[in-house]
Amino acid sequence: MADLDRYPENSFGDRFDLSKLPLARAAAGYAVQVLDTDTLLDRHSGRFLPVRTPGLDALHASFDAAHRAAAGWLDQHGGNPAQHALAIVPVGFDSTLSRPILIYGVICGQP
């Protein structure tokens, strides 16, 4: 399991509470996104997949669960804790298409 000393709470963006965010669409959970892409970390395969991938399971029930997933992925893939392109983002879920929805779209690594 990833250590909070190695991956501080804000390693993948500031902590947020879905119930307190003013979002244009309802959030269904937290996900780990690669900045500048439409890819999310799939909980089953451990791979980053495009948001439209059938069967993608990217939703985490809590910020902490998403943080553990992001830190675990970096540990497994030799990522640098101080320099990476991962962010925890709020996501919705389209039950008709059975897939996650990027509420903020593709998050850019540079403003």
DSSP file (Angstrom, degrees, kcal/mol; ACC not computed):
  #  RESIDUE AA STRUCTURE BP1 BP2  ACC     N-H-->O    O-->H-N    N-H-->O    O-->H-N    TCO  KAPPA ALPHA  PHI   PSI    X-CA   Y-CA   Z-CA
    1    1 A M              0   0    0      0, 0.0     2,-0.1     0, 0.0    67,-0.0   0.000 360.0 360.0 360.0 144.3    0.0    0.0    0.0
    2    2 A A        -     0   0    0     66,-0.2     2,-0.4     1,-0.1    70,-0.1  -0.377 360.0-124.9 -70.2 144.6    1.2    3.5   -0.8
    3    3 A D    >>  -     0   0    0      1,-0.1     4,-2.3    68,-0.1     3,-0.6  -0.735   4.4-138.8 -93.8 135.0    2.6    5.6    2.1
    4    4 A L  T 34 S+     0   0    0     -2,-0.4    -1,-0.1     1,-0.2     5,-0.1   0.730 104.8  60.5 -66.8 -20.8    1.1    9.0    2.8
    5    5 A D  T 34 S+     0   0    0      1,-0.2    -1,-0.2     2,-0.1    -3,-0.0   0.866 111.4  39.1 -70.7 -34.5    4.6   10.3    3.4
    6    6 A R  T <4 S+     0   0    0     -3,-0.6    -2,-0.2     1,-0.3    -1,-0.2   0.839 130.0  30.6 -81.2 -34.6    5.5    9.4   -0.2
    7    7 A Y  S  < S-     0   0    0     -4,-2.3    -1,-0.3    75,-0.0    -2,-0.1  -0.754  85.4-156.1-125.7  82.5    2.2   10.5   -1.6
    8    8 A P    >   -     0   0    0      0, 0.0     3,-2.5     0, 0.0     4,-0.2  -0.074  36.6 -95.6 -55.4 162.0    0.8   13.4    0.5
    9    9 A E  T 3  S+     0   0    0      1,-0.3     3,-0.5     2,-0.1    -4,-0.0   0.795 125.5  47.9 -50.6 -35.3   -3.0   14.0    0.4
   10   10 A N  T >  S+     0   0    0      1,-0.2     3,-1.4     2,-0.1    -1,-0.3   0.182  75.9 110.2 -95.6  18.0   -2.6   16.6   -2.3
   11   11 A S  T <  S+     0   0    0     -3,-2.5    -1,-0.2     1,-0.3    75,-0.2   0.787  89.7  32.7 -61.0 -27.7   -0.4   14.6   -4.6
   12   12 A F  T 3  S-     0   0    0      1,-0.6    76,-2.8    -3,-0.5    -1,-0.3  -0.053 135.5 -61.5-121.3  30.7   -3.2   14.2   -7.2
   13   13 A G  S <  S-     0   0    0     -3,-1.4    -1,-0.6    74,-0.2     3,-0.1  -0.302  79.9 -44.2 108.0 165.1   -4.9   17.5   -6.6
   14   14 A D        -     0   0    0     -2,-0.1    -4,-0.1     1,-0.1    74,-0.0  -0.358  66.4-101.8 -66.9 142.8   -6.6   19.1   -3.7
   15   15 A R        -     0   0    0     -2,-0.1     2,-0.3     2,-0.0    -1,-0.1  -0.371  47.8-178.2 -60.7 140.0   -9.0   17.0   -1.6
   16   16 A F        -     0   0    0     -3,-0.1     2,-0.6    -2,-0.0    47,-0.2  -0.978  26.9-134.2-142.5 156.8  -12.6   17.6   -2.4
   17   17 A D    >>  -     0   0    0     -2,-0.3     3,-2.0     1,-0.1     4,-0.6  -0.954  13.0-147.5-112.3 118.1  -16.0   16.4   -1.2
   18   18 A L  G >4 S+     0   0    0     -2,-0.6     3,-1.0     1,-0.3     9,-0.2   0.843  97.2  59.1 -54.5 -36.2  -18.4   15.6   -4.1
   19   19 A S  G 34 S+     0   0    0      1,-0.2    -1,-0.3    -3,-0.1    -3,-0.0   0.674 108.9  45.0 -70.0 -14.9  -21.4   16.7   -2.0
   20   20 A K  G <4 S+     0   0    0     -3,-2.0    -1,-0.2     2,-0.0    -2,-0.2   0.433  88.4 102.5-108.7  -0.9  -20.0   20.2   -1.7
   21   21 A L    <<  -     0   0    0     -3,-1.0     2,-1.4    -4,-0.6    -5,-0.0  -0.679  69.9-133.9 -85.5 134.2  -18.9   20.8   -5.2
   22   22 A P        +     0   0    0      0, 0.0     2,-0.3     0, 0.0    -3,-0.1  -0.703  41.9 176.4 -83.4  93.4  -21.0   23.0   -7.4
   23   23 A L        -     0   0    0     -2,-1.4     4,-0.0    -5,-0.2    81,-0.0  -0.741  41.5-138.7-105.9 147.4  -21.1   20.8  -10.5
   24   24 A A  S    S+     0   0    0     -2,-0.3     2,-0.3    79,-0.1    -1,-0.1   0.812  96.6  31.5 -68.7 -30.5  -22.9   21.2  -13.8
   25   25 A R  S    S-     0   0    0     -3,-0.0     2,-0.1    67,-0.0    -1,-0.1  -0.914  99.6 -95.4-124.9 153.2  -23.7   17.4  -13.7
   26   26 A A        -     0   0    0     -2,-0.3     2,-0.3     1,-0.1    67,-0.3  -0.449  39.4-130.8 -67.6 137.5  -24.2   15.1  -10.8
   27   27 A A        -     0   0    0     -9,-0.2    65,-0.3    -2,-0.1     3,-0.1  -0.691  20.5-173.5 -90.4 143.9  -21.2   13.2   -9.7
   28   28 A A        -     0   0    0     63,-3.6     2,-0.3     1,-0.3    64,-0.2   0.555  63.9 -45.5-107.6 -16.0  -21.3    9.5   -9.1
   29   29 A G  E     -A   91   0A   0     62,-1.6    62,-2.5    30,-0.1    -1,-0.3  -0.985  65.2 -67.2 173.8-169.8  -17.8    9.1   -7.7
   30   30 A Y  E     -AB  90  60A   0     30,-2.6    30,-2.8    -2,-0.3     2,-0.3  -0.806  41.9-177.3-107.7 148.7  -14.1    9.9   -7.9
   31   31 A A  E     -A   89   0A   0     58,-2.3    58,-2.8    -2,-0.3     2,-0.6  -0.948  27.9-118.7-141.7 164.0  -11.7    8.7  -10.7
   32   32 A V  E     -A   88   0A   0     26,-0.3     9,-2.2    -2,-0.3     2,-0.3  -0.930  35.3-173.6-106.4 121.1   -8.0    8.9  -11.6
   33   33 A Q  E     -AC  87  40A   0     54,-3.2    54,-2.3    -2,-0.6     2,-0.6  -0.874  26.5-126.8-115.8 144.8   -7.4   10.7  -14.9
   34   34 A V  E >   -A   86   0A   0      5,-1.5     3,-1.4    -2,-0.3     5,-0.4  -0.824  42.3-111.6 -85.0 124.8   -4.2   11.2  -16.8
   35   35 A L  T 3  S+     0   0    0     50,-3.3    73,-0.2    -2,-0.6     3,-0.1  -0.196  99.0  20.5 -56.1 147.5   -3.9   15.0  -17.5
   36   36 A D  T 3  S+     0   0    0     71,-3.9     2,-0.3     1,-0.2    -1,-0.2   0.615 115.2  82.5  67.6  15.0   -4.4   16.1  -21.1
   37   37 A T  S <  S-     0   0    0     -3,-1.4    70,-0.4    70,-0.4    -1,-0.2  -0.895  79.0-127.8-138.0 169.2   -6.2   12.9  -22.0
   38   38 A D  S    S+     0   0    0     -2,-0.3    13,-2.1    68,-0.1     2,-0.3  -0.028  71.1 121.5-103.1  28.6   -9.7   11.3  -21.7
   39   39 A T  E     - D   0  50A   0     -5,-0.4    -5,-1.5    11,-0.2     2,-0.3  -0.743  40.9-169.4-100.5 142.4   -8.3    8.3  -20.0
   40   40 A L  E     -CD  33  49A   0      9,-2.6     9,-2.7    -2,-0.3     2,-0.6  -0.917  33.2-101.1-124.4 151.3   -9.3    7.0  -16.6
   41   41 A L  E     - D   0  48A   0     -9,-2.2     2,-0.4    -2,-0.3    -9,-0.3  -0.616  35.0-138.6 -75.5 117.9   -7.8    4.3  -14.4
   42   42 A D     >  -     0   0    0      5,-3.0     4,-1.9    -2,-0.6    16,-0.2  -0.642   3.0-147.0 -78.3 127.8   -9.8    1.1  -14.7
   43   43 A R  T  4 S+     0   0    0     14,-3.6    -1,-0.1    -2,-0.4    15,-0.1   0.755  93.6  44.7 -68.8 -24.9  -10.2   -0.6  -11.3
   44   44 A H  T  4 S+     0   0    0     13,-0.3    -1,-0.2     3,-0.1    12,-0.0   0.914 123.4  28.5 -87.4 -47.0  -10.2   -4.1  -12.8
   45   45 A S  T  4 S-     0   0    0      2,-0.2    -2,-0.2     1,-0.0     3,-0.1   0.704  91.8-133.4 -89.4 -19.6   -7.3   -4.1  -15.3
   46   46 A G     <  +     0   0    0     -4,-1.9     2,-0.3     1,-0.3    -3,-0.1   0.682  67.7 119.6  73.4  16.4   -5.2   -1.4  -13.6
   47   47 A R  S    S-     0   0    0     -5,-0.2    -5,-3.0    -7,-0.1     2,-0.6  -0.798  71.8-112.1-112.9 155.0   -4.7    0.3  -17.0
   48   48 A F  E     -D   41   0A   0     -2,-0.3    -7,-0.2    -7,-0.2    -9,-0.1  -0.784  43.6-179.2 -85.1 124.4   -5.7    3.8  -18.1
   49   49 A L  E     -D   40   0A   0     -9,-2.7    -9,-2.6    -2,-0.6     4,-0.0  -0.911  34.7 -92.4-125.4 149.4   -8.5    3.4  -20.7
   50   50 A P  E >   -D   39   0A   0      0, 0.0     3,-2.3     0, 0.0   -11,-0.2  -0.305  40.3-115.4 -57.6 145.2  -10.4    6.0  -22.8
   51   51 A V  T 3  S+     0   0    0    -13,-2.1     5,-0.1     1,-0.3   -12,-0.1   0.740 114.0  57.4 -58.2 -25.6  -13.6    7.1  -21.1
   52   52 A R  T 3  S+     0   0    0    -14,-0.1    -1,-0.3    47,-0.1   -13,-0.1   0.344  75.0 126.6 -88.8   7.1  -15.7    5.5  -23.8
   53   53 A T    X   -     0   0    0     -3,-2.3     3,-2.0     1,-0.1    -4,-0.1  -0.500  69.0-113.6 -67.4 123.8  -14.2    2.0  -23.4
   54   54 A P  T 3  S+     0   0    0      0, 0.0    -1,-0.1     0, 0.0    45,-0.1  -0.340  99.5  15.3 -57.3 134.6  -17.1   -0.5  -22.8
   55   55 A G  T 3  S+     0   0    0     43,-0.5     2,-0.1     1,-0.3    44,-0.1   0.456  82.6 161.3  82.2   0.9  -17.0   -2.0  -19.3
   56   56 A L    <   -     0   0    0     -3,-2.0     2,-0.6    42,-0.1    -1,-0.3  -0.363  21.4-166.4 -57.8 125.7  -14.6    0.7  -17.9
   57   57 A D        +     0   0    0      1,-0.1   -14,-3.6    -2,-0.1   -13,-0.3  -0.859  31.9 140.9-116.8  93.1  -14.9    0.7  -14.1
   58   58 A A        +     0   0    0     -2,-0.6     2,-0.3   -16,-0.2   -26,-0.3   0.482  30.2 112.5-113.5  -6.4  -13.3    3.9  -13.0
   59   59 A L        -     0   0    0     -3,-0.1     2,-0.4   -28,-0.1   -28,-0.2  -0.550  40.8-170.6 -83.6 132.1  -15.5    5.1  -10.1
   60   60 A H  B     -B   30   0A   0    -30,-2.8   -30,-2.6    -2,-0.3    -2,-0.0  -0.910  23.4-137.3-113.3 145.5  -14.2    5.1   -6.5
   61   61 A A  S    S+     0   0    0     -2,-0.4     2,-0.3   -32,-0.2    -1,-0.1   0.703  83.7  27.5 -75.8 -20.2  -16.6    5.8   -3.6
   62   62 A S  S  > S-     0   0    0      1,-0.1     4,-1.8   -32,-0.1     5,-0.2  -0.944  74.6-118.6-141.2 160.2  -14.2    8.1   -1.8
   63   63 A F  H  > S+     0   0    0     -2,-0.3     4,-2.6     1,-0.2     5,-0.2   0.902 116.2  55.8 -60.6 -41.4  -11.3   10.5   -2.5
   64   64 A D  H  > S+     0   0    0      1,-0.2     4,-2.5     2,-0.2    -1,-0.2   0.887 105.4  50.4 -61.6 -40.1   -9.1    8.2   -0.3
   65   65 A A  H  > S+     0   0    0      2,-0.2     4,-2.0     1,-0.2    -1,-0.2   0.910 112.4  46.9 -65.1 -41.1   -9.9    5.2   -2.4
   66   66 A A  H  X S+     0   0    0     -4,-1.8     4,-2.5     2,-0.2    -2,-0.2   0.889 110.8  52.9 -66.4 -38.4   -9.0    7.1   -5.6
   67   67 A H  H  X S+     0   0    0     -4,-2.6     4,-2.7     2,-0.2     5,-0.2   0.925 109.0  49.1 -62.0 -45.3   -5.8    8.4   -3.9
   68   68 A R  H  X S+     0   0    0     -4,-2.5     4,-2.6     1,-0.2    -1,-0.2   0.901 111.4  50.1 -61.3 -40.4   -4.8    4.8   -3.0
   69   69 A A  H  X S+     0   0    0     -4,-2.0     4,-2.2     2,-0.2    -2,-0.2   0.920 112.4  46.1 -64.8 -43.8   -5.4    3.7   -6.6
   70   70 A A  H  X S+     0   0    0     -4,-2.5     4,-2.3     2,-0.2    -2,-0.2   0.930 115.1  46.5 -65.0 -45.4   -3.3    6.5   -8.1
   71   71 A A  H  X S+     0   0    0     -4,-2.7     4,-2.5     1,-0.2    -2,-0.2   0.902 112.0  51.3 -64.1 -41.2   -0.5    5.9   -5.7
   72   72 A G  H  X S+     0   0    0     -4,-2.6     4,-2.3    -5,-0.2    -1,-0.2   0.891 108.5  51.3 -62.9 -39.7   -0.6    2.2   -6.3
   73   73 A W  H  X S+     0   0    0     -4,-2.2     4,-1.9     2,-0.2     6,-0.2   0.933 110.6  48.5 -63.9 -44.9   -0.4    2.7  -10.0
   74   74 A L  H  X>S+     0   0    0     -4,-2.3     5,-2.4     1,-0.2     4,-0.6   0.915 110.9  51.0 -61.2 -42.2    2.6    5.0   -9.6
   75   75 A D  H ><5S+     0   0    0     -4,-2.5     3,-0.6     1,-0.2    -1,-0.2   0.915 113.0  45.2 -60.1 -43.4    4.3    2.4   -7.4
   76   76 A Q  H 3<5S+     0   0    0     -4,-2.3    -1,-0.2     1,-0.2    -2,-0.2   0.792 119.1  41.3 -71.4 -28.1    3.7   -0.4   -9.9
   77   77 A H  H 3<5S-     0   0    0     -4,-1.9    -1,-0.2    -5,-0.2    -2,-0.2   0.249 110.7-111.3-109.4  12.4    4.8    1.6  -12.9
   78   78 A G  T <<5 +     0   0    0     -3,-0.6    -3,-0.2    -4,-0.6    -4,-0.1   0.796  55.7 169.7  68.9  28.2    7.8    3.4  -11.5
   79   79 A G      < -     0   0    0     -5,-2.4    -1,-0.2    -6,-0.2     5,-0.1  -0.360  39.3-111.7 -73.4 155.4    6.2    6.8  -11.5
   80   80 A N  B >   -F   83   0B   0      3,-0.7     3,-0.9     1,-0.1    -1,-0.1  -0.781  17.0-149.5 -87.5 118.7    7.8    9.8   -9.8
   81   81 A P  T 3  S+     0   0    0      0, 0.0     3,-0.2     0, 0.0    -1,-0.1   0.784  98.2  46.6 -59.4 -27.2    5.7   10.9   -6.8
   82   82 A A  T 3  S+     0   0    0      1,-0.3     2,-0.4   -75,-0.0   -75,-0.0   0.655 120.9  34.2 -89.7 -16.6    6.9   14.5   -7.2
   83   83 A Q  B <  S+F   80   0B   0     -3,-0.9    -3,-0.7     2,-0.0     2,-0.3  -0.861  78.2 118.1-145.6 105.3    6.3   14.6  -11.0
   84   84 A H        -     0   0    0     -2,-0.4   -50,-0.0    -3,-0.2    -5,-0.0  -0.897  58.0-121.3-153.5 177.9    3.5   12.8  -12.7
   85   85 A A        +     0   0    0     -2,-0.3   -50,-3.3   -50,-0.0     2,-0.4  -0.124  65.8 120.4-122.4  35.9    0.4   13.5  -14.7
   86   86 A L  E     +A   34   0A   0    -52,-0.2     2,-0.3   -75,-0.2   -52,-0.2  -0.819  33.1 177.2-105.7 142.9   -2.3   12.0  -12.6
   87   87 A A  E     -A   33   0A   0    -54,-2.3   -54,-3.2    -2,-0.4     2,-0.5  -0.998  29.0-128.5-141.2 143.3   -5.3   13.8  -11.1
   88   88 A I  E     +A   32   0A   0    -76,-2.8   -56,-0.2    -2,-0.3   -25,-0.0  -0.821  39.5 178.2 -89.1 127.3   -8.3   12.7   -9.0
   89   89 A V  E     -A   31   0A   0    -58,-2.8   -58,-2.3    -2,-0.5     2,-0.3  -0.904  32.8-108.6-130.5 154.3  -11.5   14.1  -10.7
   90   90 A P  E     -A   30   0A   0      0, 0.0    13,-0.8     0, 0.0    14,-0.5  -0.650  40.3-170.8 -78.6 140.7  -15.2   14.0  -10.1
   91   91 A V  E     -AE  29 102A   0    -62,-2.5   -63,-3.6    -2,-0.3   -62,-1.6  -0.971  13.8-149.7-132.5 149.5  -17.0   11.8  -12.6
   92   92 A G  E     - E   0 101A   0      9,-2.4     9,-2.1    -2,-0.4     2,-0.4  -0.395  17.6-129.2 -98.3-175.8  -20.6   11.2  -13.4
   93   93 A F  E     - E   0 100A   0    -67,-0.3     2,-0.8     7,-0.3     3,-0.1  -0.972   2.5-149.0-143.0 126.8  -22.1    8.0  -14.8
   94   94 A D  E  >> - E   0  99A   0      5,-3.0     5,-1.6    -2,-0.4     4,-1.3  -0.836  10.0-169.5 -93.6 107.6  -24.4    7.6  -17.8
   95   95 A S  T  45S+     0   0    0     -2,-0.8    -1,-0.2     1,-0.2     0, 0.0   0.769  84.3  57.0 -72.3 -24.1  -26.6    4.6  -17.1
   96   96 A T  T  45S+     0   0    0      1,-0.2    -1,-0.2    -3,-0.1    -2,-0.0   0.930 119.9  28.9 -69.7 -45.0  -28.0    4.5  -20.6
   97   97 A L  T  45S-     0   0    0      2,-0.2    -2,-0.2   -43,-0.0    -1,-0.2   0.519 103.5-132.8 -91.1  -6.8  -24.5    4.2  -22.1
   98   98 A S  T  <5 +     0   0    0     -4,-1.3   -43,-0.5     1,-0.2    -3,-0.2   0.938  65.9 109.1  53.2  53.6  -23.1    2.4  -19.0
   99   99 A R  E   <S-E   94   0A   0     -5,-1.6    -5,-3.0   -45,-0.1    -1,-0.2  -0.994  71.8 -94.9-153.1 158.1  -20.0    4.5  -18.9
  100  100 A P  E     -E   93   0A   0      0, 0.0     2,-0.4     0, 0.0    -7,-0.3  -0.285  32.3-142.0 -68.4 158.4  -18.4    7.3  -16.8
  101  101 A I  E     -E   92   0A   0     -9,-2.1    -9,-2.4   -49,-0.0     2,-1.0  -0.992  10.8-133.1-124.1 128.2  -18.7   10.9  -17.8
  102  102 A L  E     -E   91   0A   0     -2,-0.4     3,-0.4   -11,-0.2   -11,-0.2  -0.714  20.0-168.4 -78.7 105.7  -15.9   13.4  -17.4
  103  103 A I  S    S+     0   0    0     -2,-1.0    -1,-0.2   -13,-0.8   -12,-0.1   0.904  88.4  32.6 -64.6 -42.6  -17.7   16.3  -15.8
  104  104 A Y  S    S-     0   0    0    -14,-0.5    -1,-0.2     1,-0.3     2,-0.1   0.420 106.4-138.4 -93.1   0.5  -14.8   18.8  -16.3
  105  105 A G        -     0   0    0     -3,-0.4     2,-0.6     2,-0.1    -1,-0.3  -0.452  63.3  -5.2  75.8-152.1  -13.8   17.2  -19.6
  106  106 A V  S    S-     0   0    0     -2,-0.1     2,-0.4    -3,-0.1   -68,-0.1  -0.682  74.3-141.2 -80.0 117.5  -10.1   16.7  -20.3
  107  107 A I        -     0   0    0     -2,-0.6   -71,-3.9   -70,-0.4   -70,-0.4  -0.675  17.0-133.5 -82.1 128.3   -8.1   18.3  -17.5
  108  108 A C        -     0   0    0     -2,-0.4   -73,-0.1   -73,-0.2    -1,-0.0  -0.567   5.1-143.2 -85.9 145.1   -5.0   20.1  -18.8
  109  109 A G  S    S+     0   0    0     -2,-0.2    -1,-0.1     1,-0.1   -74,-0.0   0.742  90.9  44.6 -75.4 -24.8   -1.6   19.7  -17.2
  110  110 A Q              0   0    0      1,-0.1    -1,-0.1    -3,-0.0    -2,-0.1  -0.969 360.0 360.0-122.1 136.9   -0.8   23.4  -17.8
  111  111 A P              0   0    0      0, 0.0    -1,-0.1     0, 0.0    -2,-0.0   0.516 360.0 360.0 -65.7 360.0   -3.1   26.3  -17.3
